[in-house]
């Protein structure tokens, strides 16, 4: 009797675990495919206006540059990459002084990815990528606590720059809007939170 009861409990436990795994798989898959993570949920919807980087290879007869940006949109791209350069250079100098202290190395790597995303837009529109003018111009704080505050201030400023100044200017460009929105949300929802914990 006890053996049968134990077998039933084991089967029930396995069924519950399988159901939980199925639910986790379903939601993680849907999250990866959601519009907030990918501008194009269906390859048939991909076109010259919304493709990014390698995805543009899937658009038939697409040649670079894809078109022109307004001068205001070009200026917005330059401001965006300059601010990302500044953040990356700041975190690199802080790492040089204090070592590989969390969260600076992770956020420095993220800034490199942000810059790569912006460079893809420059390439797509046939624009020259500006140089990083922040090298050698960064003053490093005296303490790690101050460095964390510098990081917080930088991410708050970055979020404000995208939301209030840059995104309104590029609203007619789906690809640029997508990249700017992703970078803004990363600053606000990930980087700022990490710096608040280290402060």
Secondary structure as UniProt FT lines:
FT   HELIX           2..32
FT   TURN            35..37
FT   HELIX           43..45
FT   TURN            48..50
FT   HELIX           53..58
FT   TURN            60..61
FT   HELIX           71..98
FT   TURN            102..103
FT   HELIX           104..124
FT   TURN            125..126
FT   TURN            133..136
FT   HELIX           144..160
FT   HELIX           161..166
FT   HELIX           167..169
FT   TURN            170..172
FT   HELIX           174..186
FT   HELIX           187..191
FT   HELIX           192..198
//
